[in-house]
Amino acid sequence: MINQSILLFFRNLTNNKLFSFINITNLIVGFATFILLSSYINRELSYDSHHEHYERIYRLQLFMDQEENILKHTWSVTAALGRQVLPGIPEIEKTVIMHDVGDNNKNGIFLSMDKKNQVLVRYGYYADPSLFEVFSYRFIEGNPEDALRNPFSIVLSHTVADKLFPSEKTLGKQVYGENKLAFTVTGVYEDLPQNSDMRPAYLLPMNTFTPVTGWVDYAENFWAYSFYTFVLLRENADPDAVDKKIHDALKDYRKEHHPYLRPLSKLHQNAYFQPDYMIALGMFYLIAILILILSAINYINLQTANATSRLREIGIKKTVGFSKKSLWKQFMVESVLTTLIAGLIGLLVAHSSLPVFNRLLGQQAMTSVLGNWRLLLVILMVTLITGFVSGLYPAYVISAFNPVKALKQKFIEDDSNGISLKKVLVTAQFSISIFLLVVGFII
């Protein structure tokens, strides 16, 4: 039965090329849009999730209870907290202190191998050796356990290492910063994924901070807020209890400043308790679903409208003994096959549209929609569900035709239930379209 339904499906597909093209194109557009928006949302919600201890990593932030501060929250904190307070809290397993290398996050610094061929590199940090115990870095060369232990060592990302030493082993070689300071390469790591908030191009050990900057007492200074601090909590540790202990330690210095831990899983979407971005992502998700629903309604209406062209086929089948159930199964198989084909083409269209989509976003947001098997599984499930739900009504209407009237090619126009549902579907189409137009206009 299923094999016969598949053969009939492909025969009908080729016999009515224009209708098939319109119907499948409608679904392709719906699926491609849904896939692009879903991929973007999935990417935004999965920031930094590649780290092994993702659920236990927290960033130390600061709430400043002062009227003169426009920005009440900041993630620049004092290094003294990380050096003197956090190690004494039993719930904290590891602590990492980081600091920008000069003003490089804006303008960058020049690195070179020979003081001649300089490369402008942005986003480098001083960091504790424990960085590689808290965060997951995949080393290509060197050992993460001792890569940041010796002063004036440097750890490079694969991209920077390839620019400085193309097609060469990098470990142990000299790198000059601004043609002044010499650093020894102690490691090379794979570039972090695009969905990472911190993607350092290079790292310097924290014990190089004082020799380079001349800042001697940074580890004892409770008033200089320019360091980044991350902690790895122990299993089942209570972050609220840790917050209280940190605040109690700081209150003798700055009572109006309230340090607190913010989980890594929330830093990208809602770092400072402002849910605006999460609302925007929710709107994207709603739009993706509504567009998919529009495509499904279009499919239902087109299939129902096309039913009159298959009346003779249905009449003959019922006359020779086909039951209503077998006809219903046939049209359901056709519906699911149609959506599967449209879903597959929609996936390819979405993948090929990524460069345009990224330009619209103004960033290199995504490079592929084919690399996330979980997302592909969700898309497959959505495709099957869409095919099943979209085929229910047309299959029911077509399989219920009276064989005599079907052979005479007379459509059942007095089906009040059918007419009622059609009106509901058309009304839903117009309502969704108007809603999307209004939202688009407001944005």
Secondary structure, DSSP 4 states (H G I P E B T S, - for coil): -HHHHHHHHHHHHHHTHHHHHHHHHHHHHHHHHHHHHHHHHHHHHTTTTTSTTGGGEEEEEEEE--TT-S--EES-EEHHIIIIIGGG-TTEEEEEEEEESTTTTTT-EEEESSSSS-EEE--EEEE-TTHHHHS---EEEE-TTTTTTSTTEEEEEHHHHHHHSTTS--TT-EEEETTTEEEEEEEEEPPPPSS-S---SEEEEGGGHHHHH---STTT-SS-EEEEEEEEEPTT--HHHHHHHHHHHHTTT-TTEEEEEEEGGGHHHHTTS-THHHHHHHHHHHHHHHHHHHHHHHHHHHHHHGGGGGHHHHHHHHHTT--HHHHHHHHHHHHHHHHHHHHHHHHHHHHHTHHHHHHHHTS---S-SSS-HHHHHHHHHHHHHHHHHHHHHHHHHHHT--HHHHHTT---TT-HHHHHHHHHHHHHHHHHHHHHHHHHHH-
